[in-house]
Amino acid sequence: MASKAATRANKAAVTKARLAKVFGAVNIGSFRISAMIMGETETGDLLVLGSGHRASQGIKRGYVTDMKAATYAIRDAVERAERNAGTSVQSVWVACSGAGLKSSVSKVEIEIGGRRIEEEDVEHLLVAARDTIQPDGRSVLHAQPAHYTLDGAHGVANPRGLHAERLGVDVHVMLADGAPVRNLMEAVQSAHLEVEAVVAAPLASGYSCLSEEERELGVALVEIGSDVTNVSVFAGGMLLGLRAVPMGSGDITDAVASAFGIRRFQAERLKCVSGSAIASPSDHREMIPVNGPNEGFDGDGASPVARGADDKNRIARAELVSVITQHLAQLTAEVGKALKEMGFSGTRAGQVVLTGGGAELAGLAEFTQSALGMPVRIGRTPSLKGLPEAHSTPGFSTLAGLCLYAAEDPVDIRSVGSHFSAMRPANGPLGAPMAIGGLLRALRQYF
């Protein structure tokens, strides 16, 4: 009822404010595939028109493992969002969490000579930056100018109209393995959808969970998925480093299933409903049922009897918490190593933000804060008009961030260069032309 009421409210809001744009987004995870349709009104307001999700199929650790199954699941998730939105989409923005993501920063400077910076100078700089990118046979997901520098001074958002001796730019480049990205795109295209762009999931989650000030001052974002945990560090307004840990909340579920000899869906339910990352004194006395409300248990083996369970197929909550915390200790140790490798430790450490479906486990922020010795909070989706309460959880932060990313549509330096001519064939993965802006400027100044 609440979902239908929200849908009616969305439609009523749309009739009052005409939409200028509509964005479709799909987050393809190993546990679930979710889709969202967002509208932007003529006044620039954002409105969630509809969203939907379903269990994932054909995806393992961020990679497509069964094209037919993945295509069906993607199409189904999008159709659910379309039904809730009352409209359809032909193209979508896609989040990528696997595919060997790699983040780097490219720094480039050009001479200005103390004069006023023109639009052409900025284009010249960005094309020069584009030529420095070395994908080494990998796919470039995005290459975006994070901020500009004037004579080495950082933090310049728009250098046009200012004077400087040297103009520089820091460009954030996200690379991925080509074949997995192509498989992801083909699965979406086979679902009769065009791909607007493939966006790294940590970047999308950053748009959703992190404030602009946090991204500027320095923050670590830990996105706990089912099979993969992406650890990323933001500073200076951009994503500086990224590490993928091949562990996730699904591994904890498997550990629970193995420890008690029960089915995976039962272990998932136990973890979500009764599990916790923090033990309490009453855990030893509290007995929790292994079977759900609709699962009969007659004691004759018709249903799986958990290892160590009583005659009613119940286990002590303390045993469940013990299994969970043992595997959480392994995961947080790997996260700590990844942060240290990226220089986010000691005096250079700061806030850590947990997000993703795995961040919904009770007590996780407190456990992680104790394990890492850093302040930790849970990152949730921002307050978006029309967003259902069920999709306002950390598990849907990437999806919401993907829509916010699409609405902002950041500049990609591979699309600049309208004032420049291609002086050599585009043989590389970027297809970068050679700039002749300096020659044009010289002609105007001296002739």
Helices and strands as residue ranges (DSSP letters): H 2-16, E 19-28, E 32-41, E 46-55, E 59-60, E 63-64, H 67-85, E 91-96, E 102-111, H 119-132, E 139-150, E 153-156, E 166-176, H 178-190, E 194-200, H 201-209, H 212-217, E 219-224, E 229-235, E 238-245, H 249-260, H 264-274, G 281-284, E 287-289, E 314-316, H 317-341, G 346-348, E 351-355, G 357-360, H 364-372, E 376-378, G 389-391, G 394-396, H 397-408, G 413-415, H 437-446
